[in-house]
Amino acid sequence: MPLILLFLLNMNITPATINHLAHLSRLEFSEDRKESIRHDLTRMVEFIEKLQEVNTDGVEPLLFMSDAENVWRADEIQGSITREEALRNAPATDGTYFKVPTVIKK
């Protein structure tokens, strides 16, 4: 469970709590928005408290959302493009290499 929810589960959500959380996260909210956030957090905490009432004895934790594990694409060797094809759309080339502006001067 995220730390913030553990923190909030043990206290009432007050305007001071919202101000404190806004300060910690370096955010600013209007008073109307703060009230909306307080309402949403209160509903989240109530939902978590309701979930804690569920008997989960004998229930294995869910690690994956599906039965598929380690689904990878096949590693197949494929051809590559030729040097000429790679250089075809280059803005500048000497015929063998890409030419780029000098970054480090000797």
Rosetta constraint file for C-alpha pairs under 8 A:
AtomPair CA 1 CA 5 HARMONIC 6.83 0.50
AtomPair CA 1 CA 6 HARMONIC 6.94 0.50
AtomPair CA 2 CA 6 HARMONIC 6.65 0.50
AtomPair CA 3 CA 7 HARMONIC 6.16 0.50
AtomPair CA 4 CA 8 HARMONIC 6.11 0.50
AtomPair CA 5 CA 9 HARMONIC 5.90 0.50
AtomPair CA 5 CA 45 HARMONIC 7.17 0.50
AtomPair CA 6 CA 10 HARMONIC 6.86 0.50
AtomPair CA 7 CA 11 HARMONIC 7.31 0.50
AtomPair CA 8 CA 12 HARMONIC 7.23 0.50
AtomPair CA 8 CA 13 HARMONIC 7.12 0.50
AtomPair CA 8 CA 45 HARMONIC 6.96 0.50
AtomPair CA 9 CA 45 HARMONIC 5.94 0.50
AtomPair CA 9 CA 49 HARMONIC 7.61 0.50
AtomPair CA 13 CA 17 HARMONIC 5.86 0.50
AtomPair CA 13 CA 18 HARMONIC 7.29 0.50
AtomPair CA 13 CA 38 HARMONIC 6.32 0.50
AtomPair CA 13 CA 41 HARMONIC 7.25 0.50
AtomPair CA 13 CA 42 HARMONIC 6.25 0.50
AtomPair CA 14 CA 18 HARMONIC 6.54 0.50
AtomPair CA 14 CA 38 HARMONIC 7.04 0.50
AtomPair CA 15 CA 19 HARMONIC 6.18 0.50
AtomPair CA 15 CA 34 HARMONIC 7.33 0.50
AtomPair CA 15 CA 35 HARMONIC 7.42 0.50
AtomPair CA 15 CA 38 HARMONIC 7.06 0.50
AtomPair CA 16 CA 20 HARMONIC 6.07 0.50
AtomPair CA 17 CA 21 HARMONIC 6.18 0.50
AtomPair CA 18 CA 22 HARMONIC 6.01 0.50
AtomPair CA 18 CA 34 HARMONIC 6.59 0.50
AtomPair CA 18 CA 37 HARMONIC 7.51 0.50
AtomPair CA 18 CA 38 HARMONIC 6.50 0.50
AtomPair CA 19 CA 23 HARMONIC 6.08 0.50
AtomPair CA 19 CA 34 HARMONIC 7.93 0.50
AtomPair CA 20 CA 24 HARMONIC 6.21 0.50
AtomPair CA 21 CA 25 HARMONIC 6.15 0.50
AtomPair CA 22 CA 26 HARMONIC 5.84 0.50
AtomPair CA 22 CA 27 HARMONIC 4.97 0.50
AtomPair CA 22 CA 28 HARMONIC 6.28 0.50
AtomPair CA 22 CA 29 HARMONIC 7.67 0.50
AtomPair CA 23 CA 27 HARMONIC 6.25 0.50
AtomPair CA 23 CA 28 HARMONIC 7.66 0.50
AtomPair CA 29 CA 33 HARMONIC 5.81 0.50
AtomPair CA 29 CA 34 HARMONIC 5.97 0.50
AtomPair CA 30 CA 34 HARMONIC 6.16 0.50
AtomPair CA 31 CA 35 HARMONIC 6.30 0.50
AtomPair CA 32 CA 36 HARMONIC 6.36 0.50
AtomPair CA 33 CA 37 HARMONIC 6.14 0.50
AtomPair CA 34 CA 38 HARMONIC 6.06 0.50
AtomPair CA 35 CA 39 HARMONIC 6.15 0.50
AtomPair CA 36 CA 40 HARMONIC 6.22 0.50
AtomPair CA 37 CA 41 HARMONIC 6.05 0.50
AtomPair CA 38 CA 42 HARMONIC 6.06 0.50
AtomPair CA 39 CA 43 HARMONIC 6.30 0.50
AtomPair CA 40 CA 44 HARMONIC 6.25 0.50
AtomPair CA 41 CA 45 HARMONIC 6.14 0.50
AtomPair CA 42 CA 46 HARMONIC 6.16 0.50
AtomPair CA 43 CA 47 HARMONIC 6.13 0.50
AtomPair CA 44 CA 48 HARMONIC 6.23 0.50
AtomPair CA 45 CA 49 HARMONIC 6.10 0.50
AtomPair CA 46 CA 50 HARMONIC 6.14 0.50
AtomPair CA 47 CA 51 HARMONIC 6.24 0.50
AtomPair CA 48 CA 52 HARMONIC 6.29 0.50
AtomPair CA 49 CA 53 HARMONIC 6.94 0.50
AtomPair CA 50 CA 54 HARMONIC 7.44 0.50
AtomPair CA 81 CA 85 HARMONIC 6.06 0.50
AtomPair CA 81 CA 86 HARMONIC 6.59 0.50
AtomPair CA 82 CA 86 HARMONIC 6.31 0.50
AtomPair CA 83 CA 87 HARMONIC 6.15 0.50
AtomPair CA 83 CA 96 HARMONIC 7.49 0.50
AtomPair CA 84 CA 88 HARMONIC 5.91 0.50
AtomPair CA 84 CA 95 HARMONIC 7.98 0.50
AtomPair CA 85 CA 89 HARMONIC 7.91 0.50
AtomPair CA 86 CA 90 HARMONIC 7.56 0.50
AtomPair CA 87 CA 93 HARMONIC 6.92 0.50
AtomPair CA 87 CA 95 HARMONIC 7.55 0.50
AtomPair CA 87 CA 96 HARMONIC 7.98 0.50
AtomPair CA 87 CA 97 HARMONIC 7.60 0.50
AtomPair CA 87 CA 98 HARMONIC 6.94 0.50
AtomPair CA 90 CA 98 HARMONIC 6.75 0.50
AtomPair CA 92 CA 98 HARMONIC 6.15 0.50
AtomPair CA 92 CA 99 HARMONIC 5.13 0.50
AtomPair CA 92 CA 100 HARMONIC 7.17 0.50
AtomPair CA 93 CA 97 HARMONIC 5.70 0.50
AtomPair CA 93 CA 98 HARMONIC 4.56 0.50
AtomPair CA 93 CA 99 HARMONIC 4.87 0.50
AtomPair CA 94 CA 98 HARMONIC 6.84 0.50
AtomPair CA 94 CA 99 HARMONIC 6.72 0.50
